[in-house]
Amino acid sequence: MTRASTARDLTDIEVIGFDADDTLWVSEDTFHSAEQRFFELLEPHTPDGIDLRAALTATERANLPISGYGVKAFTLSMVQAAVTVSDGRVPADVIGELVGIGHSMLTGPVQLLPHVPEVLAAVGPSYRLVLITKGDLVHQTRKITTSGLEHHFEHVEVVLEKDPETYGRILRHIDVAPERFCMVGNSVRSDILPVIELGAHGVHVPYHLTWEHELVEQHEEEFVELDSLAGLPQLFGGG
Amino acid sequence: MTRASTARDLTDIEVIGFDADDTLWVSEDTFHSAEQRFFELLEPHTPDGIDLRAALTATERANLPISGYGVKAFTLSMVQAAVTVSDGRVPADVIGELVGIGHSMLTGPVQLLPHVPEVLAAVGPSYRLVLITKGDLVHQTRKITTSGLEHHFEHVEVVLEKDPETYGRILRHIDVAPERFCMVGNSVRSDILPVIELGAHGVHVPYHLTWEHELVEQHEEEFVELDSLAGLPQLFGGG
């Protein structure tokens, strides 16, 4: 089911970069479940007329420049929002449970997405593979090392923000020209548009959930879109 | 007031690595103040016979492999310990204040230690300088960019753990042989012993506060110790 929305020339690619969260393994679902539990836990302690989802999202958004992406920042936002929406009446055991949700997210097993090990094994022999992921250094490192996939990658970068400057620095570091680099990921905003701006290539593999922050309204750039990572070896001529 | 405890040969040094927290700027003091405030806030809600310091330290230590170093991990540990030591009775406004302490730490201005800009300006022309710091990616990056010191460094690394493996990877990346690298920092455990293990050099500049986790009982390795960073240019022949 490979649907290539455009047929940009990928024959000169030397390095394939992979996003991690929601490209190689499940991530957004765990945030989604945590939010649902937050709503359940806080609902009895919240006055009528408070939009719990809006309050949590606004807290997360306000904290993003301070705390960045990742589970620890998200957990602190849940705790902060709990105090605020309950007007200071949330019981301590609810706070304890919110911290526990964060710890479970930080220590939970990595759930690989379908086809991931086979796809990496298929393209690995013909391309240099790198992993470029945004988020918390400790948590991302734990996920990478426990995923069983680390040996496929010659280089792993945990970055603060996926912007053209960051990608440019990484491409210089791994010594590859932009036109010979292709990034594969689920976020048009983070994985595709910034690399296209550099003159590199992008392959978008949408995930069923996308964090609101990662959504882009519209774009004019052309890039390949695949229904599933399973189409990748064929796209790169290794399938 | 340069006191060189040994006179290891530093004449072949090409790259000087600097630690950041409590070497270039104040860090441990802010954790110390936060802890004091934690004790004040929790004391009225804690049964007699509970050792607040021991409880907080134990919580931090237990969370270290999960959450790593840094303010977000520390703040989550404060919140978790607050729920535990109060036996689930801590009021939400105290929780809100603990989260606020974390935010203040994350957004507070960088306080440079004495002599830092002059010392970097003195050694910068003759050596390649790199910054190697442990901790949270967002917070360390914010401190580096707002410190006004970033331009002195050809490379900045925020790492998960300062062990020989990590230092080895960085030295390969910046293409310098261990015997031509010298690390400067306040922690014998993190800045000195692992680089000496690699065959590189270390200059220890003690800070008046050392986090318990960074203490080492004893060591046999020989390295240079300076009372103040001000002695560095002279040590490297640039003073």
Chai-1 contact restraints between the chains, C-beta under 6 A:
chainA,res_idxA,chainB,res_idxB,connection_type,confidence,min_distance_angstrom,max_distance_angstrom,comment,restraint_id
A,I66,B,L106,contact,1.0,0.0,6.0,A-B,restraint_1
A,I66,B,T107,contact,1.0,0.0,6.0,A-B,restraint_2
A,G68,B,V138,contact,1.0,0.0,6.0,A-B,restraint_3
A,K72,B,K72,contact,1.0,0.0,6.0,A-B,restraint_4
A,V79,B,V79,contact,1.0,0.0,6.0,A-B,restraint_5
A,V79,B,V99,contact,1.0,0.0,6.0,A-B,restraint_6
A,Q80,B,V99,contact,1.0,0.0,6.0,A-B,restraint_7
A,V83,B,A92,contact,1.0,0.0,6.0,A-B,restraint_8
A,V83,B,I95,contact,1.0,0.0,6.0,A-B,restraint_9
A,V83,B,G96,contact,1.0,0.0,6.0,A-B,restraint_10
A,G88,B,A92,contact,1.0,0.0,6.0,A-B,restraint_11
A,G88,B,D93,contact,1.0,0.0,6.0,A-B,restraint_12
A,V90,B,A92,contact,1.0,0.0,6.0,A-B,restraint_13
A,A92,B,V83,contact,1.0,0.0,6.0,A-B,restraint_14
A,A92,B,G88,contact,1.0,0.0,6.0,A-B,restraint_15
A,A92,B,V90,contact,1.0,0.0,6.0,A-B,restraint_16
A,D93,B,G88,contact,1.0,0.0,6.0,A-B,restraint_17
A,I95,B,V83,contact,1.0,0.0,6.0,A-B,restraint_18
A,I95,B,I95,contact,1.0,0.0,6.0,A-B,restraint_19
A,G96,B,V83,contact,1.0,0.0,6.0,A-B,restraint_20
A,V99,B,V79,contact,1.0,0.0,6.0,A-B,restraint_21
A,V99,B,Q80,contact,1.0,0.0,6.0,A-B,restraint_22
A,L106,B,I66,contact,1.0,0.0,6.0,A-B,restraint_23
A,T107,B,I66,contact,1.0,0.0,6.0,A-B,restraint_24
A,L137,B,L137,contact,1.0,0.0,6.0,A-B,restraint_25
A,L137,B,L160,contact,1.0,0.0,6.0,A-B,restraint_26
A,V138,B,G68,contact,1.0,0.0,6.0,A-B,restraint_27
A,T141,B,L160,contact,1.0,0.0,6.0,A-B,restraint_28
A,L160,B,L137,contact,1.0,0.0,6.0,A-B,restraint_29
A,L160,B,T141,contact,1.0,0.0,6.0,A-B,restraint_30
